[in-house]
Amino acid sequence: MHPILFRLGPITVYSFGVMLALGVFLVAWSAARMMARWRQRPVTDAPTDAQVYDLVLWMLVAGLVGGRAFFVALNWRDYLSRPWEIAALWHGGLVYYGSLAGGWGAMVWYLRRRRLPILRTIDFLAPFIPIGQAVGRVGCFLNGCCYGKPAAWLGVRLPGHPEPLHPVQLYESVGCLILFAALLTLQRTAWRAKLSDPSGWAGRWTHPGMITALYLVGYSLLRFALEFWRGDNPVVWLGLTLPQLMSIVIVFLAGGWLVWRVRTS
């Protein structure tokens, strides 16, 4: 593992921070390029490039605060004797669903403030969020956090662990890239169908919120499956971890809304 990339005098550059910054940049850059096309046709009220970068920055800050707060709340006993570690993000320790709540809350606040269409804008941004997650999980792998269970095959050795472990961070990274490709393909196909055949079935997937719901369902299913190989999250109920239970809730809510939306559109 390489938690520290290099040092420049008193400055330490951590791999987790670098990969997190790179992931955020790729999300903002990719989304800005795509929305520049949509502003021409067929969506004239899409955010500008500057608004996309501002939006992603607000989401990053709120997501870090939410993810860290959730992690500290779950492990509060560990921070009683060393509260200064609460701000040590470079040591790892973010809960995705806390980041989801914080980041998406900031997104809704920003879009309402700018009077931009909320669901439609989130739909255009949602396919690119897995890019940031994929790169961020590489940072987790380099940092040695979010590790997997002991593995008989494909195992890697992490400091402090006597046995090879599943590189579950990289499993999730690959899964997120597949999710990105699937969502982007569906988004493009749906809008082309919408322009050529407005009454066709494929064009229904352009209805506000549908791509976002698919992202939530897709990632939650991925996370639910990968939790069986995670070694750092304890079982809390019925043999399931807290992220798995939260994944079930999100799949139920987002999936139910999606089915209702398809039937009524």
Helices and strands as residue ranges (DSSP letters): E 4-8, E 11-14, H 15-40, H 49-74, H 76-80, G 83-87, G 89-91, H 96-114, H 118-125, G 126-128, H 129-143, H 168-196, G 202-206, H 210-226, G 227-229, E 235-237, E 240-241, H 242-264
